[in-house]
Amino acid sequence: MTPDQQKDFSELLVALAVAFSREDRTGGQQAARALRSADVNDYRRMVSHANPLAVLKAACALPDALALSTVILRCESLLDWTRWQGEGLSSAVSARLYTTELVGPDGHIPAEDVRVGLLASEKQTDYPISSHSGEETYLIIAGVAEWTLGDSGYVPRAPGDMVHHPAWAPHGRRTGSEPFLGAWRWSGDLNLSSFSVA
């Protein structure tokens, strides 16, 4: 990375650390510590298998997008974006979801006890009810999406909101007329293969 890229990447990690430190849960504090202690000199470049730039630009241009969105756009080319896949998730839905792990076992910065990353979703995407072993929290950065947890109905959530999913709790998300950009963190059991559509 160039010095400017290092500065942007560090700014992204610090901004996410501040956000997750506000979460009143052990996993949020754990994510914040991992982000604060991440050393950009340990940055691992990976091969990007997807290009979310159009979705990112559309989400970040929304009037209610958090200021953090501009930092993400500056870092976009540094990140290894992939299509999110999981047991039972259709290829049609997977093709509309882009994710990258910033810090974690598979992240740009290695960490063993937490995963922190980003997810972008195209508009009009119904992410089905699913569950997984990791406890998860999303910070909504851009775009209003509707979320459900357990037996509750879908509720619109806006930028700045945090949405928490306990381990194994069935949950889902759908976008309407806007794309979505969020930061996520996993703690506890970090086994991604535990993901399955309910």
C-alpha positions as CSV (number, residue, x, y, z in Angstrom):
1,M,0.0,0.0,0.0
2,T,1.1,3.6,-0.6
3,P,1.2,5.9,2.4
4,D,-2.1,7.5,1.4
5,Q,-3.7,4.1,1.1
6,Q,-2.4,3.1,4.5
7,K,-3.8,6.3,5.9
8,D,-7.3,5.6,4.4
9,F,-7.3,2.0,5.5
10,S,-6.3,3.0,9.1
11,E,-9.0,5.6,9.1
12,L,-11.6,2.9,8.1
13,L,-10.5,0.6,10.9
14,V,-10.5,3.3,13.5
15,A,-14.0,4.6,12.4
16,L,-15.4,1.0,12.7
17,A,-13.7,0.6,16.1
18,V,-15.4,3.7,17.4
19,A,-18.8,2.5,16.0
20,F,-18.6,-1.0,17.5
21,S,-17.2,0.3,20.8
22,R,-20.6,1.9,21.3
23,E,-22.3,-1.5,21.2
24,D,-23.2,-2.6,24.7
25,R,-22.1,-6.2,24.1
26,T,-18.9,-8.1,24.7
27,G,-18.6,-9.0,21.0
28,G,-18.7,-5.3,20.1
29,Q,-16.0,-4.4,22.5
30,Q,-13.9,-7.4,21.2
31,A,-14.4,-6.2,17.6
32,A,-13.4,-2.6,18.6
33,R,-10.2,-3.9,20.3
34,A,-9.2,-6.0,17.3
35,L,-9.8,-3.0,15.0
36,R,-7.8,-0.6,17.1
37,S,-4.9,-3.1,17.5
38,A,-4.8,-4.0,13.8
39,D,-1.5,-3.1,12.3
40,V,-1.7,-2.0,8.6
41,N,1.8,-3.3,8.1
42,D,0.2,-6.8,8.5
43,Y,-2.1,-6.1,5.6
44,R,-2.6,-9.1,3.3
45,R,-3.5,-8.4,-0.3
46,M,-6.0,-11.0,-1.7
47,V,-7.6,-11.6,-5.1
48,S,-10.9,-9.9,-5.5
49,H,-13.5,-12.1,-7.1
50,A,-16.3,-9.5,-7.5
51,N,-16.6,-5.8,-8.3
52,P,-19.1,-3.9,-6.1
53,L,-18.1,-0.4,-7.2
54,A,-21.4,0.4,-8.9
55,V,-23.4,-0.7,-5.9
56,L,-21.0,1.1,-3.5
57,K,-21.2,4.3,-5.4
58,A,-25.0,4.1,-5.5
59,A,-25.3,3.4,-1.8
60,C,-22.8,6.0,-0.7
61,A,-24.5,8.7,-2.8
62,L,-27.7,8.3,-0.8
63,P,-28.5,11.4,1.2
64,D,-28.6,9.6,4.6
65,A,-25.3,7.7,4.1
66,L,-22.9,8.0,7.0
67,A,-19.6,9.9,6.5
68,L,-17.9,6.6,6.9
69,S,-19.1,5.7,3.4
70,T,-16.6,8.1,1.8
71,V,-13.7,6.3,3.5
72,I,-15.0,3.0,2.3
73,L,-15.1,4.3,-1.3
74,R,-11.5,5.4,-1.0
75,C,-10.5,2.0,0.2
76,E,-12.6,0.0,-2.3
77,S,-9.7,-1.0,-4.5
78,L,-7.7,-2.4,-1.5
79,L,-10.4,-4.8,-0.5
80,D,-10.9,-8.4,-1.6
81,W,-14.6,-8.5,-2.5
82,T,-16.4,-11.8,-3.0
83,R,-20.0,-12.9,-3.5
84,W,-21.4,-14.1,-0.3
85,Q,-22.3,-17.8,-0.5
86,G,-23.7,-20.1,2.1
87,E,-25.6,-23.4,2.5
88,G,-29.0,-23.0,0.8
89,L,-28.4,-19.5,-0.5
90,S,-29.5,-19.4,-4.1
91,S,-27.0,-18.2,-6.7
92,A,-29.4,-15.5,-7.8
93,V,-29.3,-13.9,-4.3
94,S,-25.5,-14.5,-3.9
95,A,-24.9,-12.7,-7.2
96,R,-26.4,-9.5,-5.6
97,L,-24.3,-9.6,-2.4
98,Y,-20.7,-8.4,-2.0
99,T,-18.6,-9.0,1.1
100,T,-15.1,-8.5,2.3
101,E,-13.4,-9.4,5.6
102,L,-11.2,-6.6,7.0
103,V,-10.0,-8.2,10.2
104,G,-10.3,-11.9,11.1
105,P,-9.0,-15.4,10.2
106,D,-9.7,-14.7,6.5
107,G,-9.2,-10.9,6.7
108,H,-6.8,-8.4,5.3
109,I,-5.5,-8.1,8.9
110,P,-5.1,-11.5,10.7
111,A,-7.1,-12.0,13.9
112,E,-8.2,-15.3,15.4
113,D,-11.1,-14.3,17.8
114,V,-13.3,-12.0,15.8
115,R,-14.4,-11.3,12.2
116,V,-15.1,-7.7,11.0
117,G,-16.1,-6.9,7.4
118,L,-18.3,-5.1,5.0
119,L,-21.3,-6.2,3.0
120,A,-23.0,-4.4,0.1
121,S,-26.3,-5.5,-1.4
122,E,-28.1,-4.5,-4.5
123,K,-31.5,-3.0,-4.3
124,Q,-34.6,-5.3,-4.5
125,T,-32.7,-8.2,-2.9
126,D,-34.4,-10.6,-0.5
127,Y,-31.8,-12.2,1.8
128,P,-33.6,-15.2,3.1
129,I,-34.1,-16.3,6.7
130,S,-30.8,-17.8,7.8
131,S,-28.8,-18.6,10.9
132,H,-25.2,-19.3,11.9
133,S,-23.0,-20.1,14.9
134,G,-21.4,-16.6,15.3
135,E,-23.0,-13.8,17.2
136,E,-23.4,-10.9,14.7
137,T,-24.0,-7.2,14.7
138,Y,-24.5,-5.0,11.7
139,L,-23.8,-1.3,11.6
140,I,-25.9,0.2,8.8
141,I,-23.8,2.7,6.8
142,A,-26.0,3.5,3.8
143,G,-29.4,2.5,2.5
144,V,-32.6,1.7,4.4
145,A,-33.2,-2.1,4.6
146,E,-35.9,-4.1,6.3
147,W,-34.7,-6.7,9.0
148,T,-36.4,-9.5,10.8
149,L,-35.3,-11.5,13.8
150,G,-36.9,-14.7,15.0
151,D,-40.7,-14.5,14.6
152,S,-40.8,-10.7,14.4
153,G,-42.0,-9.0,11.3
154,Y,-39.7,-6.9,9.0
155,V,-38.7,-3.5,10.4
156,P,-37.0,-0.7,8.4
157,R,-33.6,0.2,9.8
158,A,-31.7,3.3,8.7
159,P,-28.0,4.4,8.6
160,G,-26.5,4.7,12.1
161,D,-28.7,1.8,13.4
162,M,-27.1,-1.4,14.8
163,V,-28.9,-4.7,14.2
164,H,-27.9,-7.6,16.5
165,H,-28.4,-11.3,15.8
166,P,-27.6,-13.8,18.6
167,A,-25.9,-17.0,17.7
168,W,-28.2,-19.4,15.8
169,A,-31.1,-16.9,15.8
170,P,-33.0,-16.9,12.5
171,H,-32.8,-13.6,10.8
172,G,-33.2,-12.0,7.4
173,R,-32.9,-8.7,5.5
174,R,-34.4,-7.3,2.3
175,T,-33.7,-4.2,0.3
176,G,-36.3,-2.2,-1.5
177,S,-35.7,0.8,-3.7
178,E,-32.2,1.5,-2.2
179,P,-29.0,-0.5,-2.2
180,F,-27.4,-1.3,1.2
181,L,-24.0,-1.0,2.7
182,G,-23.1,-2.2,6.2
183,A,-20.3,-3.3,8.4
184,W,-20.6,-6.6,10.3
185,R,-18.8,-8.3,13.1
186,W,-18.9,-11.9,14.3
187,S,-17.8,-13.1,17.7
188,G,-18.0,-16.5,19.4
189,D,-17.9,-19.4,17.0
190,L,-16.4,-18.0,13.8
191,N,-17.1,-21.0,11.6
192,L,-18.5,-19.5,8.4
193,S,-19.6,-23.0,7.2
194,S,-22.2,-23.0,10.0
195,F,-24.3,-20.6,7.9
196,S,-27.5,-22.1,6.5
197,V,-30.8,-20.9,5.1
198,A,-33.6,-21.8,7.6
